[in-house]
């Protein structure tokens, strides 16, 4: 029997149920966070100076956490693979950051932000974490304004806000199309202040390649100096992973080319559960793929959907025409037609799926691109694009007003495509963007490994099956500034269990040897295939079978293909150069090795969940109208996967999702 013919359940084993034990029980949801902060143990200032926290990542989550813990007096060792914390991928976020301040007096509230987030995630997020996120959102804006972040302001000087997908209020604060950059600069300034004060030691151009555990407790990391190749161990009293998402498993994504899963995956192999890995965000507003040699996709902010209207021609024969020559009556503003209550501001998963549907019907626009049909395996040419049109907004507001809100985005689009969006509609198409899955954490943000914490996009906790726009920056800063600093002290306060681990400890030496052996193996294979060629093949498999639409047979096929590709990688990859030097091929090879294992788990996770929810669309589970159909009686849980060793089936632990403050219902944006 071949692997593709196995029964679905033969790909995993089921372990015992788990639960989050850190959130206080039997309290109203608006009291849980304040109660947890009060009951958490404290560390007095004199003792903080004796404790060391290792933080991997310098984006909004990592940089904010390092700055805050450094200011609190802890010793902080902060690592990033970039040449500066300012290069963290948080800088690429464009559209804005949500906060329940109700400045517009449009009936917004903490509860409404909480409700919108849980609903937007299709009721697959843990409600206690989501409510806390909504609760501290207003504090984030105050913090950033105090840091000097130049949020957009109205004529009278008040902070301006705009709408984002999946909501009917205007709660998104923004800095033109550069919100992530401005917020990161604010966190970077706070971080550098602590570097100057000596509480934070910054290690740039260092990549984490292994986690150190002693008797199941996280005690440090192993890094590779990306300039010299030096492999080094670092030990401390707690480890925090703030290393972003794993969207580059698809090869083509909106992520920076360096974004990877290695830190989280190394932790997973040491015992950290991985939650909901198949939940990937497909962003509807990206510049379409233009050719086979492309290695990166460019995001156009969701904020453009505030004033831009999305449409395709009603007739396939019009798709070759200049869009300006297609009269209004021959245009299908399909989101406004299908979802009149939300229109162009439906959540990302819905907007993405409908764009795919339009193109599948033969009404896509732009040049046709070559695809392989996942069912027949035959090549086909398909137009993958829809129009995002600002002509109405320019007529209504004037070009100057549009430029003030979106000018840098329009300039970026023109530089990439050579089309002027002030004159010709943009062409957009969905692409892999954010990953809602990640390392499993409890309410305190601690993983299933004692002493190991995970924050921001690297964890699974706040977004369910689909992230609402403008919530990524909110979660990163929430975790870094307000959550982790109030929960990690509960662990660090018990000094008796934090005996210092020396660098000659056997567990430290074993981790260094494991990392070194892995690098030597990659360098010794000397095959015929490049790292990028294998990564691109993996990406094609993931996109075709575990992308916007998934089926049982397709996922089984993907698992079989990934296993074969992984064998090909470990027997035939060619990694040039040596370790003791700047070697980007070696860097990419190490990351790809982890992507090949993660990709299989993503497909197994998607295979086991026989329902559609959020960004996870199973073709076998849809309504008569083609919308996602959940099965709450069977799948209202977090899937937390445990590593069972090389060649063994992963172990599925279910964390039941209990909703007390919100009612489970099928989503409708019509």
N, C-alpha and C positions, 0 to 999 in steps of 0.2 A: 504493500500500500504506500503510495507517495504521500508526502507531507500535505499536499494540497487537498487530499481526500480525507484527511483526519476529521473527526468530529470536532466542532469548535472547542468544546470543553477539554479536549486533549492537549491544548496548548498551555494550560496553566493548572495549578492546584489551588484549592481554597483553604486559607488559614482561619484563625479565630478572628472574631469581630474585635474592633478597637473603638475607643471613644476619646474625645478630648476631655481630660480630667481637670484642666486648669481653670476653665470658665466657671465662676460660682453658679451653683444650681439654685433653682426655685426662686429666682429674683426677677422682677420686671426687667425687660431687656435694657432699659435706659439706666439701670442701676448696676449692671454687671461689671462694667469697666471701672467705675469708681470703687466698687467693692474689691475688685482684684488688686487695684493699686494700693488700697489700704492694707490688705492682708499680706501682700508681698513683703518679704523681709527686706531690710535696709542694710547698707554697708556704710559705716561711718567714714568720714573723709580721710582720717588717718590710715584706715585699712585699705581704702581704694588705691592708695599709692603703691601698695604691695601686690596688687593684682594686675595681671596682664591679659588683655583681650586681643585676639588676632581677628582682623576683619579683612576679608577678601572681596575686593571691589570698591570702587571710588565713585560710582554713580550717585544718583539721588539717595538711594537706600544706604549704600555703604559709606558715602561721604558724609551724609547727615549723621549717621550713627557714630562714625569715628570722631567727628567734631563734637558731638554731644557727650559721648563717653569720655573723650579727652578733657573737655571742660569740666566734667564731673570729678576728674582727678585720677581716673584709671590710667594705667600704662596701655597704650594702644599701638599695635603694629599693623599698619595698613598697607595692603598689597594691590597692585594693578598691573596688567600686562601692557598698558599703554605707556607712552613716554611722559604723560602728565594726567593727573586726575581729570583735567578739563576735557580729555578726549573720550571719556566714558560715553557709552551710547545714549545715555539719557539726554545728551545734547541734541539728539536728532528729533526729539518730540516737538511737534509744531503747534498743535491746535489750542491747548489750554489745560487747565486743572480745575476740577469740580470742587465746589464748597457750598455748604448749605447756609449761606448768609442772608438769603432772601432780600438782597439789595433792590431787586426789581419789584418787590411787593407783589409777586405773582403766585403767592401761596406755597412757596417752597419751605422746607423744614428738614430737620435731621431725619425724621421718620420718612419723608418723601424721598430723600436721597437714598436712604436705606432700602426702601421699597423698590425704587427704580433699579437699583443695583442688583438686588436679588432677582427681580423679574427679568432684567436684561440678561442675567446669567442663567436664565431658564430654570430657576429654582434648584440649582445644583451647587450652591455655595453654602458655607456654614454661617447661619444667620448671626451668631454672636460676633464673629470677626467682622462681618459686613456692617453691623450697627456701630461697632467701635470706629470703623473707618469713617462712617458718616459723621459720627460724634466729634471726632478730632479734626474734621476737614476745615472748619472755620479757623481753628488755631493755626493751621498751616499758612493761610493767607496772611494772618497777622504777623507770623514769624517772618515770612518772606518780604512783606512790606517793610518791616523793621530792618531787614538786611539790605534794603535798597533795590529789590527786584522791580524793574520798571514796567509794572502791569499797565495795560491800556487804561486810559481814563476818559470819562465823558468831558464835555466842554466845561462843566462846573468844577471839575477836579475829582469827582467821585470815581471809584474803580468801575470800569465797564465790564459787562458780562455778555456772553452770547450763548446760543443753544448748541447742543450736540445731540447725536442720535440716541433714540430710545427714551427721550424725555420731552415734556411739554412746558418746561420752565427754562429760564435763562440763568444758569448757575455756573457757567464756565468762565473763569478768569483767564486772561490771556495777555501775551506780549507779542502783538502782531502774529507772525507765523513762526516765532522763535521762542516759544514759552519754555521748552526744555532747556535751551541754551541759557536763558536768563536765570532760571531756577538753579541750574547746575553751577553757574558762576556764583550765585548766592551761597550755596552749600560749600563750594570750593573756597570762598573767602573765609567762611567759618572754620573750615578744615585747616587752611594754611595758618590761620591764627593760632591753632593748637600745635601745629608743627613748629611754629616759631617759639611757642611757649615750652616746647619740649615734652608735652604729654603724648603727642602722636609722632611716631617715626614712619616716614613714608618710604615705600619700596616700589619704585616704578620699574617697568620692564621685567617684572617677575611674574611667572605664571605658576599657579598652584597645580601640581600634578599628582598629589597624593594627600590623603588625610591620615593623621596619626591618631590612633586610639589605644588606650591602655585599659584593659579589663572592660572594654565596651564604652569607655568614656573618652570624649574628644579632648585631645591634649595638644594638638598642633597640626602643622601642615608641612609638606615638602614642596619646595619651589624649584623652578629652573630659571636661572638668570638668562634672559633671552638675548643678551649681548655676548656674554662669555661662555654660556652653557653650564655654568657652575650649578650643581645640584646641592641643595642646602635644606636642612631641617630647622624648623622654628617651633618652639613650644610655648604654651601659655595656659591660662586657667579656663578659657572658653574660646570657642571658634565661631565666627559669624560668616556665613556665606551670603554675599550680596552681589551675585555674579550674572544677573540678568537671565534672559530666556534662551530657548534652544531652537528658535525658528530656522536657523541655518542647517538643520538636519535636511531641509528641503532644497538645499543649495541655493536656489533663487528665493530671496526673501527681501524684506525691507531692512533687515538687520545689517549692521556694520559687518564687514567680512570677518572680523576677528571674533565676533560673538560665538560662544560655544557652550557646551554642557559639561565640560570636563570636571569642574569643581563639584558640581552637584552629583555627577555620575560616579566620581571617585568616592564620595560620601555614600552613595547608594550601594556601591559594592562593599562598603564597610558596615552596612546595616541600616542606613537611613532609608525609610520608605519613600517611594516616589508616587505622588498623588496625581491621578487623572491625566496621565501623559498624553492621551489622544486629543485632549481639548486644545485645539490650536485656533488662533484668531485669524480669520481671513479678512483683510481690510479691503473695503470696496473701492477705495479712492487712490489707486496707484497708477503710475504710468505703465501702459501695457508692455509686455515682452516684445522686443523688436527683432530678435535673431537668436541663432543657436550658440553664438559665442559670448553671450551676455553672462555676467557673473553676479550682478546686483540689480535689485529693483528699487525704484524711488517712490517714496510715499508722497502723496499730495494730501494735505491735512483734511481731516473730516470737517473742519470748520467751513470749508468751501461749500458744503451742502447746506449751509445756512441760506446762502443767496444764489448758488448755482442750481440749475434744474437739470435733472438727469433724463435722457430720452434716447430712443433709437427710432429709426424709420419704421413706419407701419408696414411697409412692403419691402421684401428682400431686394427687389430690383433697384431700390433707391439707395442701397448701401454704398454704391460707388460714387454717388453724387457729392458735390461740395455741400456740406450741411447748410450753408447759407442759402442754397438754392432749393431747399426742401421746405415747402410752405407749412404753416402751423398745423393745418388740418391733416397733414400727412406724417405728423410726428406723434410718437407714443410716449407720453410722460408716464411711464409704467408704474413707478412707485406712487405717484400721486393718484393714479387710477386704481391700483390694488389696495393701497393703504391710505385712504383719504384723511384719517385722523392725524397721522404722523407725516405722510408724504415723503419727501426726500430725507427726512430725519428719522427713518426707522433704524433700529439697531444694525450693527455692522454685519452680523451673520445673515440677516434677512436681505439687506441691500446687496450683499455679495451673491447670494444664491439666485436672486432674481436677475442680476446681471448675467450670470452664467446661463440661466434659462433663456434669456433673450438671444444670446449668442448661439446657444444650441438650436434655437428655432431658425437660425440662418439670418438673423437681423442684427448681427454684430457689425461694427464699423472699423475702418482702418485696414491695414494690409493683413492678408491671411498668413497665419503661421502654421508650421508643420507640427502635427500631433500624431501620437500613436493611440489608436482606439484601444482602451483597456479591455474591451470584450473580444474584439476580433484580432487585435494585434496589428491591424493594417494602418498604414500612414494615411493621414487626411489633412486637408488644408482648411482651417477655420479662422474666421475673423474674430478676434478676442478684444473687443473694445465697445464702450458705450460713450455717449456724449455727456459732458458736464458743461452746461451752457450758461454764460453770464450775461447774455444780451439783454434779458429782461431787467436784471439788476443794474446794468449800466444805464439803461434807459430810465429806470426809476430813480436811481441815486446819483448818477453821474460817474464818469470814469475816475475822477479824483477821489471820490468817497470809496469806491471799490479798491483803488490803489492803496489808500490809507489802511484798509483792513487786511488786504491780501497781497500787497505789491510784491513782497519778496518771494511768495509762492508762485506768482505769475512769472516773475523773472526767472526763477529756477526752471519752471516748465518750458519757457521759451529757449533757455540755454540747452536743455536736453533734447527737445523735439524740433526746434527751429520754427515752431508755430507760435503766433502771437495770440494768447487767450483773450486779449481785449477785442480781437477781431474775429477769431475762429474758435468754436467750442473746443474745450479740452477733450482729449480721449483718455478714458480711464478704464481699468479692469481690476478685479480683486487679486490680491497677492497675500502670501503668508506674512504675518506681521508680529503679533504678540502670542505668547504661549500662556494659557491659563493654568495648565498643569505645571508641576514642579515638585520640589522636595516637600514631603508632607510635614506639617508643623502643627503643634497644638496652639491653644489660645495665647500662650506666652511666646510663640514663635520658635519654640524648641522642637527639634526634629526627634525622631525615635531613637537617636543616639544622644545620650546624656551629655550636656555641655556643648552640643552643636546646635547653633541657631541658624535660621535662614530667613532672609527678608527680601522684600520687593518682588520683582517678577520671578526670581529664582524659586520662590515657594508657590504653593498651589492655592492659597487660602481665601482670597477675597472675591474672585470673579466668576466662579461657577463654570458654566459651559460657554460663556461669551462675555468679553469685557466691554462695558460701555465706554465710549470715547471719553477722553479727558480724565480717566480714572487711574491710569498707570502712574502718572506723576503724583497723584493724590496718595496712592498706596506707598510708593517709594519714600516720600517725605514723611508720611504718617508713621511707617515702620521705623525710619531712621531717627526722627526727631522726638517722637512721642511714645511709641509703643515699646520698642526694644529697651531703651534706657530705663523704663519703668518695670520691666519684667526680668531682665538678665540679673539684676541685683538680688532677686530672690534666690537664684542659683549660686551666685558668687558669695552670698552672705554666709554660707555654711563652709567656713574656711577649713574645717577638719577634713573634708573630702577633696580638698584641692592641693594635695601634696605636690610640690614642684617636680616636674619630670626633667631629668638631665638629658643632654643630647646623646650620651652614651647608653641610654636605656635600651634594652633589647627591642622594644616595640618601635622606637625611633629608628634604630638601625635597620630593622626589617622593612619599614616603610621606605627608607632611602634606597635600600637594595632593590625592592620591588619596582620603584620608579626608574632606577638606573637600568635594571634588566630589561624593562619594557622599551626604553629608548634604544638600548643596544640591539634588541631584536629587530626593531623597525629599521635601523641602519644596516643590519646584516642581510636583509631579505634580497635586495638588489635584483628586483624583478624587472618587468618591462612596462608596467602601467604606471602612469603618473597618479599622484594623490588626487588631483582635481578631476581626472577622468572618472575615477571610482566614486568620488563625492557627487559628481554630476549624475552618474547613473543611479546612485542612491536617491538623490533628489527627485529624479524622474519617477522612480518607483513610488516614493512617498506621495508625490503630488497626484499621480494617476489613481492610486488605490486608497490612500489615506488622507486625501485633500478635501475638496469641497463636498464630495459625495463618496460614500463608502458602501460596499456590499459584502456579504459574508464570503462569497467566493473570491471576490477581489482581494480581500484582506488576507485570506489564506494564500492566495497567489503571491501577494507581497511578502509575506513571511518567508515563503520558500525562496523567492528571489533574493531577499536580503541575506538569508543564511548562505546562499551560494556566493553572493558578492562578498560577504565577510571572509569566507574561505579564500576567495580570490585575492582579497586585500592582504591577508596574512601570508600568502604564498607567492604573490607576484607584484607587490607594490615596489616602486623604486624611490627610495629616499636618498637623495644625493647629499654630499657634504659630510660633516662630522658634527658631533655634539658640542665640542669645545669651540663654538663659533656662533655668529649670528646665522641662524638656519631656519628660514621661514618654511621650507618644505617639511622639515622635522616637526615644526610647530603644528602645521596643518595635518600632518599624518597622525599625531597623537590625538588631536581633536576628532578627526574622522573615525579613528578606532572606537571612540566612545559614541559617536553618532550612529555607527553601525549597530551597536548594541541597543542604544536608545530607540532607533527606528523600529527594531523588532518588537520592543515592548510597547511602543505606541500602537502598532498594528494589533498586537494581542489585546491591548486595552480596548481598542475600537471594536475588535471582534467580539469581546465578551459583553459589550454594552449594546444589546439589541433594541435600541430605541434611538430616536432622534432628539437631540436637545442642543440648543445654541449652535455653536460652530461645528458640532458633530452631527452630521446628517446621514442617517442610514436609509438607503433607498427602500428597504423593506418596511420602514416605519414612517409613514406620512399620511396626512389627511387627504380627503378627496380633492382638495384645492392645492395639494402639493406642499403644504406647510409641515414643519417638523412636528412629530407626534411623540410625546413623552409617555413613559409607562411608570408612573410614580409608585404603583404597587410592587414593582420589581426592582427599580433602579434608583430609588431615592437614597443614594449613599455616595460617599467618596470612595473611589477605588484606590487603595494604598498598597502598592506593590513592593514586595520584599525580594531582594536578590537571594537566590538559592544556590549560587555557585555556578561555575562554568558548565555548560551543557545541561543544566537542570531547568525544569519548568519554573517560572516565577510564581511566587505565592501571593494570592489575592487576599488582602484584609479589607473588610468592608467597615466603613464608619457610617452608621445610619445618620441621615440628616433629619433632625427633629425641628419642625417649625412651630414655634409657639406664638410669635408676634406677627406672623404673616400667614395668609391662607394660600395653600397650593392651588394653582389653577393653570389651565392651558393659556399660553400667551396669546394676546390679540393686539395688533397695532392698527386695526382697521377702523 
